[in-house]
């Protein structure tokens, strides 16, 4: 496996097959099928339906940013 740069969750990588960066659970790190191209734009919706989106709780969360 080659080293990859870090990208934002659910970002599509500019590679053949359009692999997508997906958030992982700790137990998934031991998966022998884990690879940078494991999920693509075609199967990420199925993964979200099966496992849910761990970032969903952040949607709509109000942010209070300090003034500059």
C-alpha positions as CSV (number, residue, x, y, z in Angstrom):
1,X,0.0,0.0,0.0
2,X,1.2,3.5,-0.9
3,X,1.1,6.4,1.5
4,X,-1.8,8.8,0.8
5,X,-2.3,12.3,1.8
6,X,-5.1,13.1,4.3
7,X,-8.3,14.4,2.8
8,X,-11.6,15.5,4.3
9,X,-14.2,12.8,5.0
10,X,-16.3,11.8,1.9
11,X,-13.8,13.5,-0.5
12,X,-13.5,11.7,-3.8
13,X,-9.8,11.0,-4.7
14,X,-8.7,11.7,-8.3
15,X,-8.0,8.1,-9.0
16,X,-9.5,5.4,-11.3
17,X,-12.8,4.2,-9.9
18,X,-13.3,7.4,-7.9
19,X,-12.4,6.1,-4.4
20,X,-13.8,8.0,-1.5
21,X,-12.3,8.9,1.9
22,X,-14.6,7.5,4.6
23,X,-14.5,7.8,8.3
24,X,-13.7,4.4,10.0
25,X,-14.5,2.8,13.3
26,X,-11.5,1.5,15.3
27,X,-12.5,-2.1,14.7
28,X,-12.3,-1.6,11.0
29,X,-8.6,-0.9,11.1
30,X,-8.0,-4.7,11.4
31,X,-9.9,-5.5,8.2
32,X,-7.7,-7.3,5.7
33,X,-9.7,-5.8,2.9
34,X,-9.0,-2.2,4.0
35,X,-7.3,-0.2,1.2
36,X,-7.4,3.4,0.0
37,X,-9.7,2.4,-2.8
38,X,-12.0,0.3,-0.6
39,X,-15.1,2.6,-1.0
40,X,-16.1,4.4,-4.2
41,X,-18.8,6.9,-5.2
42,X,-20.9,3.9,-6.1
43,X,-20.9,2.1,-2.8
44,X,-20.5,4.9,-0.2
45,X,-24.4,5.4,-0.1
46,X,-24.7,1.7,0.9
47,X,-22.1,2.1,3.6
48,X,-24.0,5.1,5.0
49,X,-27.3,3.3,5.0
50,X,-25.7,0.3,6.8
51,X,-23.4,2.1,9.3
52,X,-24.8,5.6,9.4
53,X,-22.8,8.8,9.2
54,X,-20.7,9.5,12.3
55,X,-20.7,13.2,11.4
56,X,-24.6,13.5,11.3
57,X,-24.7,14.8,14.9
58,X,-22.6,17.8,13.9
59,X,-25.1,18.9,11.1
60,X,-26.9,22.0,12.3
61,X,-24.7,22.4,15.3
62,X,-24.5,26.2,16.0
63,X,-21.0,27.5,16.1
64,X,-20.0,30.6,18.1
65,X,-16.8,32.0,16.7
66,X,-14.9,34.8,18.4
67,X,-14.6,38.1,16.7
68,X,-11.3,39.0,15.1
